[in-house]
């Protein structure tokens, strides 16, 4: 299992989080998505590495701005 972190801007509510999670969950290999709306962070667990362009496209499809990969804090 690989854990990825991303920064997303423009989210303000639970519906925003659900939209982002649904789009990212549709990517191949994704097993879990956690969205922290106040922090603008998305944590993705996947069976394989994810292409950053695919994550960017999923976030933008949900209507939000992809800011880039974020360092995960253990």
N, C-alpha and C positions, 0 to 999 in steps of 0.2 A: 504494500500500500504506500502510495506517495502522497504527501500533503503539500498543497500549493496554496499560497496566499496572494491576494490581489487587492488593489485599492480601487474603489468605484465611487464616483461622486454623483450627486443628484438624487440619492435615495432619501426619503423622509418618513416612510411608514412601513407597516407590515406588508401591505400590498406590494410596495416596491420590492421588498425583500423576496416575496413569493415570486414575483415576475422574474427577477434575476436568477433565483434558484431553479425555477422551471427551465429556463433557457440553458443554463450551464449543465443541469442534470441530463439534458438531452445529448450532451457530447459523449462520444464513445469512451468507455472506461470509467466514467464518473460514478462513484458509489454513494457519495454524501456531499452536501453543500450546506455550509453554515454562513448566514449573513448577519453581520453586526451593523445595523443601520446607523446608529449614532457615530460609530468609528469609521464608517465607510469602508469596511473590510469584508472580504469574502474569503472563506477558507474552503478549499475543495479537496476532497480525498478521492483518489483515483487509482485504478489498478495499473495504469501506465502513465508515462509523462504526457503532459498536455501541450499542444502547440499554442503559444501565446496568441497568435492570430485568431485561433478558433475561440479562445476565451473572450478576446476583444469583440469579435463578431457577435457572440452570444449576449454579452453585456449591452452592446449597442442595439441589438435586436429587441432587448427588453426596454430600451428607451433611456439608457443611462450612459454615463461617460466612464470609459475604462481609463484609469490613470496609470496602470502598470502593475508589475509584480511587486509584492510586499514581502519583507522579511518576516518569517514566522517566529514568534516568541514562544519558547517552551515553558 
